[in-house]
Amino acid sequence: MSLTIAAKNTMLNALTVDTASLHTAFPGLTGANEVSGGAPAYARKAVTFGAAAGGSRALSAAVTFDVPATTVRWFGFWVSGTYVGYAPNGGSQLLFQIDVANNLVRSTAHGLANGTKVVFFNSTVPPPLVEGTVYFVVNATTDTFQVSATAGGSAIVLTGAGSGSALSTIIEDVYAAQGSHTLSADSYGLIF
């Protein structure tokens, strides 16, 4: 089924994401790995998103979190205390296909350099990759790359294409001491 933009906008306006959270590792379907502690103490923050337009809703204003010494990798999103989704910190999603025969990730004009951190998530990720795990781009060309478990390491042999998964860059922000972390831009939409 394909929905019109008007239908998507109506559905998105019915989902009022009102709170954001920070996560040290992949939050999955439950909001796991949420940051805690610090002085001042970490706390979830209220957020507002503008009215849906073009099939997505954009964050209305930046929010800043207090964070203890930790690493921030993911944002979580909530509606009235119920966890509803996540996004990689600083991420930019890419369209991609897995070429199992040549052990490549194909993504036209992806712009990723060797060493760029990426994550696969949502649905079934290409095996043997693990959903939400941070991988490093290796052997990048204009339209293809491979992934490694370590920066500059050997390419992981992909044994399947997975199905319905997403690919995004991710930034791991490391805080050696108490600090603040800002969510300055984000949006959510419908895929179908």
C-alpha positions in Angstrom: 0.0 0.0 0.0 1.2 3.5 -0.8 -0.2 6.4 1.1 -0.5 10.0 -0.1 1.5 12.8 1.6 -1.8 14.1 3.1 -2.5 10.7 4.6 1.0 10.5 6.0 0.7 14.0 7.5 -2.6 13.1 9.2 -1.1 10.0 10.8 2.0 11.8 11.9 0.1 14.6 13.5 -1.7 12.0 15.6 1.6 10.8 17.0 2.8 13.5 19.4 6.4 12.7 20.5 6.8 14.7 23.7 10.0 13.5 25.3 13.6 12.6 24.2 16.2 10.5 25.9 19.9 9.7 25.5 21.3 6.2 25.2 24.8 4.8 25.6 24.1 1.8 23.3 21.3 0.6 21.0 18.0 1.2 22.7 16.1 -1.4 20.7 12.3 -1.8 21.2 12.3 -1.0 24.9 14.5 2.1 25.4 17.3 0.2 27.0 20.8 1.6 27.8 19.5 5.0 28.8 22.1 7.4 30.3 21.9 7.9 34.1 23.6 9.7 36.9 25.6 12.9 37.0 25.5 16.2 38.9 23.3 17.9 37.7 21.6 14.6 37.1 20.7 13.4 33.6 17.0 13.6 32.8 14.8 13.1 29.8 13.8 16.3 28.1 10.5 17.6 26.8 10.5 18.1 23.0 8.0 19.5 20.5 7.8 18.8 16.8 6.1 21.0 14.2 3.0 20.0 12.2 3.6 17.4 9.6 4.6 18.6 6.2 5.8 16.6 3.2 5.3 13.3 5.2 7.5 14.2 8.2 7.6 16.3 11.4 10.6 18.3 12.3 11.9 19.2 15.8 10.7 22.7 16.7 13.6 23.7 19.0 16.9 22.3 20.2 17.1 20.6 23.7 20.1 20.2 25.9 20.7 17.4 28.3 23.0 17.2 31.3 25.3 14.1 31.0 27.7 12.4 33.3 31.0 10.9 32.0 29.7 8.6 29.4 29.4 8.0 25.6 26.2 9.1 23.8 25.3 7.0 20.8 21.5 7.1 20.4 18.4 9.2 21.0 15.2 7.7 22.2 11.7 9.2 21.8 8.6 8.9 24.0 4.9 9.7 23.9 3.3 10.2 27.4 6.0 7.9 29.0 5.7 5.2 26.4 8.9 4.5 24.4 8.1 4.8 20.6 11.5 4.9 18.7 15.1 5.8 18.3 17.6 7.6 16.1 21.4 7.3 15.9 23.2 10.3 17.4 24.2 12.7 14.5 23.1 10.1 12.0 22.3 10.5 8.4 20.4 7.7 6.7 21.5 6.2 3.4 19.7 4.1 0.8 21.6 0.9 0.3 21.6 -2.6 -1.1 23.7 -5.6 0.0 25.8 -7.3 -2.8 26.4 -10.7 -1.0 28.3 -12.1 -4.0 30.9 -9.3 -3.9 30.7 -8.7 -0.2 29.7 -5.0 -0.7 27.3 -2.4 0.6 26.1 -0.5 -2.5 24.9 3.1 -2.0 25.1 5.5 -4.9 27.4 8.5 -4.2 27.3 7.7 -0.5 30.1 10.2 0.4 31.5 8.1 3.2 35.2 8.0 3.9 37.1 5.0 5.3 36.8 5.1 9.1 33.2 6.6 9.1 31.1 5.0 11.8 27.8 3.4 10.6 25.0 1.3 12.1 22.4 -1.0 10.7 19.0 -1.2 12.5 15.3 -1.9 12.1 13.9 -5.2 10.9 16.5 -7.8 9.8 20.0 -6.5 9.4 22.4 -8.2 7.0 24.0 -11.2 8.7 26.3 -11.6 10.5 26.0 -7.9 11.5 24.3 -7.2 14.8 21.5 -4.6 15.0 22.6 -1.3 16.5 26.3 -2.2 16.7 28.8 0.5 15.5 30.8 -0.6 12.4 33.5 1.2 10.5 33.5 1.9 6.7 36.5 0.2 4.9 37.4 -0.1 1.2 35.1 2.8 0.3 34.6 3.7 -3.4 32.2 6.3 -4.9 29.2 3.8 -4.8 30.3 0.9 -2.6 32.0 0.1 0.7 32.5 -2.7 3.2 32.2 -2.7 7.0 34.6 -3.7 9.7 34.4 -4.2 13.5 37.4 -1.9 13.9 38.8 1.2 12.3 41.0 0.0 9.3 40.2 -3.6 10.1 39.3 -6.5 7.8 36.0 -6.4 6.1 33.2 -8.5 7.6 32.0 -11.2 5.2 28.3 -10.5 4.7 26.3 -13.8 4.4 22.9 -12.3 3.6 21.1 -9.2 2.5 18.7 -8.9 5.5 15.3 -7.3 4.9 13.8 -3.9 5.7 16.8 -2.6 7.6 18.1 0.9 7.7 21.7 2.2 7.4 22.9 5.4 9.0 26.1 7.2 10.0 26.5 7.6 13.8 28.5 9.9 16.0 29.8 8.6 19.3 30.1 11.6 21.6 32.5 10.7 24.5 32.3 12.8 27.7 35.3 12.3 30.0 33.5 14.4 32.7 30.1 16.0 33.3 28.9 17.9 30.3 25.9 18.8 28.1 24.6 17.2 25.0 22.3 18.9 22.5 19.7 17.5 20.1 19.5 20.4 17.6 17.7 18.8 14.7 15.6 15.7 14.1 12.5 14.6 12.3 10.3 11.6 12.0 8.2 10.3 9.1 6.5 7.3 7.6 8.2 5.0 5.1 5.2 3.5 3.3 
